[in-house]
Protein backbone atom coordinates (compact mmCIF):
# COMPACT_ATOMS: atom_id res chain seq x y z
CA UNK A 1 0.00 0.00 0.00
CA UNK A 2 1.36 3.44 -0.92
CA UNK A 3 1.57 6.24 1.59
CA UNK A 4 -0.79 9.19 1.15
CA UNK A 5 0.26 12.77 1.79
CA UNK A 6 -2.05 14.78 4.04
CA UNK A 7 -1.76 18.49 4.73
CA UNK A 8 -3.28 19.96 7.90
CA UNK A 9 -3.18 23.40 9.48
CA UNK A 10 -2.41 23.51 13.18
CA UNK A 11 -2.79 26.36 15.60
CA UNK A 12 0.09 27.26 17.90
CA UNK A 13 -1.26 25.17 20.80
CA UNK A 14 -1.73 22.06 18.67
CA UNK A 15 1.69 22.51 17.06
CA UNK A 16 3.36 22.81 20.46
CA UNK A 17 1.58 19.66 21.68
CA UNK A 18 2.57 17.79 18.52
CA UNK A 19 6.20 18.87 18.89
CA UNK A 20 6.22 17.75 22.54
CA UNK A 21 4.86 14.35 21.49
CA UNK A 22 7.44 14.20 18.71
CA UNK A 23 10.27 14.86 21.18
CA UNK A 24 8.96 12.01 23.35
CA UNK A 25 9.16 9.66 20.34
CA UNK A 26 12.85 10.34 19.83
CA UNK A 27 15.31 12.71 18.19
CA UNK A 28 14.75 11.43 14.65
CA UNK A 29 10.92 11.57 14.77
CA UNK A 30 9.29 14.03 12.39
CA UNK A 31 5.92 15.71 12.78
CA UNK A 32 4.58 13.22 10.23
CA UNK A 33 5.92 10.37 12.39
CA UNK A 34 4.24 11.87 15.45
CA UNK A 35 0.89 12.30 13.69
CA UNK A 36 1.04 8.74 12.34
CA UNK A 37 1.82 7.42 15.85
CA UNK A 38 -1.08 9.38 17.34
CA UNK A 39 -3.45 8.05 14.69
CA UNK A 40 -2.24 4.45 15.12
CA UNK A 41 -2.69 4.73 18.91
CA UNK A 42 -6.18 6.15 18.51
CA UNK A 43 -7.18 3.45 16.02
CA UNK A 44 -5.99 0.68 18.33
CA UNK A 45 -8.09 1.78 21.32
CA UNK A 46 -11.15 -0.38 21.87
CA UNK A 47 -14.45 1.42 21.66
CA UNK A 48 -13.39 4.06 19.15
CA UNK A 49 -15.24 4.17 15.88
CA UNK A 50 -12.17 3.56 13.74
CA UNK A 51 -10.43 1.30 16.22
CA UNK A 52 -13.19 -1.14 16.87
CA UNK A 53 -16.85 -1.50 17.51
CA UNK A 54 -18.16 0.67 20.34
CA UNK A 55 -19.82 -1.24 23.16
CA UNK A 56 -23.59 -1.30 22.81
CA UNK A 57 -25.56 0.38 25.57
CA UNK A 58 -28.07 -2.25 26.62
CA UNK A 59 -29.93 0.04 29.02
CA UNK A 60 -32.42 -1.43 31.45
CA UNK A 61 -34.67 -4.38 30.81
CA UNK A 62 -38.39 -3.61 30.81
CA UNK A 63 -38.78 -5.50 34.08
CA UNK A 64 -36.20 -3.18 35.67
CA UNK A 65 -37.99 0.04 34.71
CA UNK A 66 -39.87 1.87 37.42
CA UNK A 67 -40.57 5.43 38.56
CA UNK A 68 -37.26 5.67 40.51
CA UNK A 69 -35.16 5.28 37.36
CA UNK A 70 -37.42 7.24 35.00
CA UNK A 71 -35.49 10.19 33.67
LINLINLIN-V417596 format. One record per pair of residues at least 12 apart in sequence whose C-alpha atoms are under 7 Angstrom apart, sorted by the first residue. I is the first residue (numbers start at 1). J is the second residue. D is the distance in Angstrom with one decimal. If there is no record, write none. Layout:
I_J_D, I_J_D
This chain:
18_31_7.0, 18_34_6.9, 19_31_6.9, 21_34_6.6, 22_34_5.1
